[in-house]
Amino acid sequence: MNNRPPRSDAKHDEKFPALAHLFLWIDRPWGPRLIFWGLIVICAILLGLAFTYKNYSEVEAENIQGFFSVFGFFGFTGLILLAKGMRVLIKRDEDYYGDKVIDSEAYPEAELGREDYHAD
């Protein structure tokens, strides 16, 4: 179920700069899927092209067809897993800085403008 408000027609929406109109399709529901599958197709084409030429290298592993594709995939996956592990070490509690942080001041409740949408 989609809880988004209805969108205005992006072609006639003047609040975006002219160049931004070229990229508004990314915000559509099908935009991220198109990017994902487009990248899959590009990677498959590049992997297929790797079989069309002969590698000349000094290290024997580089002569294996598709080596750089597999190496890049596992290298990037390793970086993501390493970052997740580092998050455990680096992560701090929300109130780590306590009273020293600039936004720790209490904001007046009357000026927050909160609305109670569940009132009976």
C-alpha positions as YAML, in Angstrom:
chain: A
units: angstrom
residues:
- id: 1
  name: MET
  ca: [0.00, 0.00, 0.00]
- id: 2
  name: ASN
  ca: [1.39, 3.36, -1.01]
- id: 3
  name: ASN
  ca: [1.10, 6.11, 1.60]
- id: 4
  name: ARG
  ca: [2.67, 8.82, -0.57]
- id: 5
  name: PRO
  ca: [0.64, 11.92, -1.36]
- id: 6
  name: PRO
  ca: [-0.45, 12.26, -4.98]
- id: 7
  name: ARG
  ca: [2.24, 13.75, -7.20]
- id: 8
  name: SER
  ca: [1.85, 16.71, -9.43]
- id: 9
  name: ASP
  ca: [2.77, 16.40, -13.07]
- id: 10
  name: ALA
  ca: [6.56, 16.72, -13.07]
- id: 11
  name: LYS
  ca: [6.67, 18.18, -16.59]
- id: 12
  name: HIS
  ca: [4.69, 21.23, -15.53]
- id: 13
  name: ASP
  ca: [6.08, 21.58, -12.03]
- id: 14
  name: GLU
  ca: [8.01, 24.86, -11.93]
- id: 15
  name: LYS
  ca: [9.66, 24.35, -8.54]
- id: 16
  name: PHE
  ca: [12.44, 22.24, -10.10]
- id: 17
  name: PRO
  ca: [15.24, 23.65, -12.25]
- id: 18
  name: ALA
  ca: [15.19, 22.73, -15.93]
- id: 19
  name: LEU
  ca: [18.10, 20.30, -15.59]
- id: 20
  name: ALA
  ca: [16.38, 18.48, -12.72]
- id: 21
  name: HIS
  ca: [13.56, 17.45, -15.05]
- id: 22
  name: LEU
  ca: [15.96, 15.05, -16.75]
- id: 23
  name: PHE
  ca: [16.36, 13.09, -13.52]
- id: 24
  name: LEU
  ca: [12.81, 13.10, -12.13]
- id: 25
  name: TRP
  ca: [12.24, 9.60, -13.55]
- id: 26
  name: ILE
  ca: [14.54, 8.26, -10.81]
- id: 27
  name: ASP
  ca: [11.88, 9.13, -8.22]
- id: 28
  name: ARG
  ca: [9.19, 7.13, -10.00]
- id: 29
  name: PRO
  ca: [8.33, 3.67, -8.59]
- id: 30
  name: TRP
  ca: [10.01, 1.94, -11.54]
- id: 31
  name: GLY
  ca: [13.14, 4.18, -11.49]
- id: 32
  name: PRO
  ca: [15.33, 2.23, -9.03]
- id: 33
  name: ARG
  ca: [14.38, -1.07, -10.69]
- id: 34
  name: LEU
  ca: [15.39, 0.33, -14.07]
- id: 35
  name: ILE
  ca: [18.77, 1.43, -12.69]
- id: 36
  name: PHE
  ca: [19.33, -1.98, -11.05]
- id: 37
  name: TRP
  ca: [18.49, -4.00, -14.16]
- id: 38
  name: GLY
  ca: [20.37, -1.56, -16.38]
- id: 39
  name: LEU
  ca: [23.51, -2.11, -14.33]
- id: 40
  name: ILE
  ca: [22.99, -5.90, -14.50]
- id: 41
  name: VAL
  ca: [22.75, -5.72, -18.30]
- id: 42
  name: ILE
  ca: [25.85, -3.51, -18.58]
- id: 43
  name: CYS
  ca: [27.85, -5.86, -16.32]
- id: 44
  name: ALA
  ca: [26.72, -8.90, -18.35]
- id: 45
  name: ILE
  ca: [27.73, -7.20, -21.60]
- id: 46
  name: LEU
  ca: [31.14, -6.24, -20.22]
- id: 47
  name: LEU
  ca: [31.67, -9.76, -18.89]
- id: 48
  name: GLY
  ca: [30.77, -11.14, -22.31]
- id: 49
  name: LEU
  ca: [33.21, -8.76, -23.97]
- id: 50
  name: ALA
  ca: [35.96, -10.02, -21.68]
- id: 51
  name: PHE
  ca: [35.86, -13.30, -23.61]
- id: 52
  name: THR
  ca: [36.52, -11.61, -26.96]
- id: 53
  name: TYR
  ca: [40.15, -10.65, -26.43]
- id: 54
  name: LYS
  ca: [43.34, -12.24, -25.11]
- id: 55
  name: ASN
  ca: [44.83, -10.92, -21.89]
- id: 56
  name: TYR
  ca: [48.57, -10.38, -21.71]
- id: 57
  name: SER
  ca: [49.62, -10.08, -18.10]
- id: 58
  name: GLU
  ca: [52.48, -10.91, -15.80]
- id: 59
  name: VAL
  ca: [50.34, -12.62, -13.14]
- id: 60
  name: GLU
  ca: [48.76, -15.91, -14.20]
- id: 61
  name: ALA
  ca: [45.46, -15.29, -12.37]
- id: 62
  name: GLU
  ca: [44.76, -12.28, -14.58]
- id: 63
  name: ASN
  ca: [44.65, -14.55, -17.65]
- id: 64
  name: ILE
  ca: [41.50, -16.26, -16.36]
- id: 65
  name: GLN
  ca: [38.53, -14.94, -18.32]
- id: 66
  name: GLY
  ca: [36.21, -12.89, -16.07]
- id: 67
  name: PHE
  ca: [38.83, -12.63, -13.32]
- id: 68
  name: PHE
  ca: [38.43, -8.90, -12.86]
- id: 69
  name: SER
  ca: [34.64, -9.17, -12.69]
- id: 70
  name: VAL
  ca: [34.79, -11.80, -9.97]
- id: 71
  name: PHE
  ca: [37.62, -10.03, -8.16]
- id: 72
  name: GLY
  ca: [35.71, -6.72, -8.22]
- id: 73
  name: PHE
  ca: [32.51, -8.34, -6.98]
- id: 74
  name: PHE
  ca: [34.16, -10.07, -4.03]
- id: 75
  name: GLY
  ca: [36.33, -7.05, -3.28]
- id: 76
  name: PHE
  ca: [33.33, -4.75, -3.09]
- id: 77
  name: THR
  ca: [31.36, -7.29, -1.04]
- id: 78
  name: GLY
  ca: [34.32, -7.51, 1.34]
- id: 79
  name: LEU
  ca: [34.36, -3.71, 1.71]
- id: 80
  name: ILE
  ca: [30.67, -3.70, 2.63]
- id: 81
  name: LEU
  ca: [31.15, -6.44, 5.23]
- id: 82
  name: LEU
  ca: [34.20, -4.63, 6.62]
- id: 83
  name: ALA
  ca: [32.18, -1.41, 6.92]
- id: 84
  name: LYS
  ca: [29.43, -3.26, 8.79]
- id: 85
  name: GLY
  ca: [32.02, -4.63, 11.20]
- id: 86
  name: MET
  ca: [33.60, -1.22, 11.70]
- id: 87
  name: ARG
  ca: [30.18, 0.22, 12.50]
- id: 88
  name: VAL
  ca: [30.06, -1.93, 15.63]
- id: 89
  name: LEU
  ca: [33.37, -0.45, 16.78]
- id: 90
  name: ILE
  ca: [32.74, 3.17, 15.81]
- id: 91
  name: LYS
  ca: [29.03, 3.56, 16.60]
- id: 92
  name: ARG
  ca: [28.17, 5.80, 19.55]
- id: 93
  name: ASP
  ca: [24.99, 6.21, 21.58]
- id: 94
  name: GLU
  ca: [22.60, 8.94, 20.56]
- id: 95
  name: ASP
  ca: [23.41, 10.98, 23.66]
- id: 96
  name: TYR
  ca: [27.17, 10.40, 23.47]
- id: 97
  name: TYR
  ca: [28.03, 14.10, 23.51]
- id: 98
  name: GLY
  ca: [25.38, 14.92, 26.12]
- id: 99
  name: ASP
  ca: [25.06, 18.58, 27.01]
- id: 100
  name: LYS
  ca: [28.06, 19.65, 24.90]
- id: 101
  name: VAL
  ca: [26.23, 19.36, 21.59]
- id: 102
  name: ILE
  ca: [24.65, 22.51, 20.17]
- id: 103
  name: ASP
  ca: [21.18, 21.02, 19.56]
- id: 104
  name: SER
  ca: [20.82, 19.66, 23.10]
- id: 105
  name: GLU
  ca: [18.86, 22.73, 24.13]
- id: 106
  name: ALA
  ca: [15.22, 22.16, 24.95]
- id: 107
  name: TYR
  ca: [12.91, 23.75, 22.38]
- id: 108
  name: PRO
  ca: [9.77, 25.45, 23.74]
- id: 109
  name: GLU
  ca: [6.85, 23.02, 23.37]
- id: 110
  name: ALA
  ca: [4.47, 25.79, 22.30]
- id: 111
  name: GLU
  ca: [6.64, 26.63, 19.26]
- id: 112
  name: LEU
  ca: [6.93, 23.08, 17.92]
- id: 113
  name: GLY
  ca: [3.61, 23.24, 16.07]
- id: 114
  name: ARG
  ca: [2.69, 19.62, 16.73]
- id: 115
  name: GLU
  ca: [-0.65, 18.43, 15.42]
- id: 116
  name: ASP
  ca: [-2.66, 15.59, 16.95]
- id: 117
  name: TYR
  ca: [-4.12, 13.73, 14.00]
- id: 118
  name: HIS
  ca: [-5.48, 10.90, 16.15]
- id: 119
  name: ALA
  ca: [-7.72, 13.08, 18.31]
- id: 120
  name: ASP
  ca: [-11.29, 11.90, 18.69]
...
